[in-house]
Amino acid sequence: MSKPLEGIKIIDFTHVQAGPACTQLLAWFGADVIKVERPGSGDVTRNQLRDIPDADALYFTMLNSNKKSLTLDTKKPEGKEVLEKLIRESDVLVENFGPGALDRMGFSWERLNELNPKMIVASVKGFSDGHHYDDLKVYENVAQCAGGAASTTGFWDGPPTISAAALGDSNTGMHLAIGILTALIGRDKTGKGQKVAVSMQDSVLNLCRVKLRDQQRLDRVGYLEEYPQYPHGEFSDVVPRGGNAGGGGQPGWILKCKGWETDPNAYIYFTIQGHAWAPICKALGKPEWIDDPAYKTAEARQPHIFDIFATIEEWLADKTKFEAVDILRKFDIPCAPVLTMKELANDPSLRASGTIVEVPHSVRGSYLTVGSPIKFSDLKPEVTASPLLGEHTEEVLASLGYSQQEIFNLKEIQAV
């Protein structure tokens, strides 16, 4: 079965996480992604946080599935010539270099457009062009701070907190993939390529839109009724950290289950929604709460929401997190166990759906990685191993019309 992006050739000039996450997604869906790497070293994540000596690190393998690796020294005339040929035959170039790096290489937007007017040039930025911080180097945690996530994460009596989720990196890559696909559809209509850029700050802020919502509500009324600080605490003029409170107006909290004293993840997340109040009361053995004026409405419950959570924790005391969720889901109560990476890695449902896959690798052996989070009725993306450094150099050069002698000569030049 053909894949939707078959026939789309992508030059992948990205490294580390944001850009590779983008191009890997497109490769899963059938694009021919050629990762251009520096001879002898390649993407820095090949050797970062290694667990097996002399094997590509998991950091690299989990972000570069389904790609080809072309080693190319673009500082040499011969390397530039190869790149020019590749540009003429490609649809998309994706990069996450520092500002001006492509221009210094001799491949400005004007030059790229001259070589291939249909070329889409997609860029990961730290900040949008023209931003007063657009010269700053940005990493994951920097983006989370600049995009508003850190200031609104954590507890009110502690410092701003970084999320373990890659809100700055992989999230930006997903946004860029959407931009590339949109530009490809636009090209089908106009015949012209264009520049596409996504900044890490913008991508984080896009995921924090409910906090921007809350800032405007706070500016208007001076308090946020769904936050733990209401009604007894005080609000300043900025959105506070809300601990484990839900962001959508449904009170929720992470609550202890059986074994929490020795297991730091023996918890569930429990959400109290208005329509679920009666089932919650029945599940807890508190039917008298259903029509009690002190509990009947969300407004009535908020002043003593933590007393309610304490009662729920008493109910949870003799139940594991899995036992508790199995009971509560029968009452249609929104909840989930706090799952560890080990539990997720071994989850049979995630293995069966392709969300987590085991991939054979020629050097390091089998490893686990994430599969496509997007599911289709007529497509099941196959995840293949990440390429060894320069593994496809001869194949790519041959496809560009280079003879075996010319390929040999290029490899000799790059080895100098």
NORWO-V848929 format. One line per field, one symbol per residue. ss: DSSP state (H for helix, E for strand, L for the rest). phi: phi as a letter, one per 20 degrees, with the letter a starting at -180 (. if undefined). A space follows every 10 residues. Layout:
BEGIN
ss = ???
phi = ???
END
This chain:
BEGIN
ss = LLLLLLLLEE EEELLLLHHH HHHHHHHHLL LEEEEEELLL LLLHHHLLLL LLLLLLLHHH HLLLELLEEE ELLLLLHHHH HHHHHHHHHL LEEEELLLLL HHHHHLLLHH HHHHHLLLLE EEEEELLLLL LLLLLLLLLH HHHHHHLLLH HHLLLLLLLL LLLLLLLLLH HHHHHHHHHH HHHHHHHHHH LLLLEEEEEH HHHHHHHLHH HHHHHHHHHH HLLLLLLLLL LLLLLLLLLL LLLLLLLLLL EEEEEELLLL LLLLLLEEEE EELHHHHHHH HHHHLLHHHL LLLLLLLHHH HHLLHHHHHH HHHHHHLLLL HHHHHHHHHH HLLLEEELLL HHHHHLLHHH HHHLLEEEEL LLLLLLEEEE LLLLLLLLLL LLLLLELLLL LLHHHHHHHL LLLHHHHHHH HHHHHL
phi = .fdgdgnedc edddbmcgfg ffffgffgeo feddeecfgn cmggffcelf dcgmdgfggf feccfmdddd ebefeegfff ffffffffdd dccdbcffgn fffffncfgf fffffbfefd ddcedfcfgn ffdfeffcdg ffffffenff fddodfdcfg ceeffffeef ffffffffff ffffffffed mdeaecccef gffffgedff ffgfffffge dnbcfeeffe eeeddeecfe fdmdffednd gbbecfcgnf fddfcebcec dddgfeffgf fffemcfffg dfgfcfdfff fgfcffffff fffffegdcf ffffffffff emefaaffee fffffdffff ffenfccdcf cfdenfbebe dffedcfdbc geedfffffm gdgffffffe nfffffffff ffffef
END
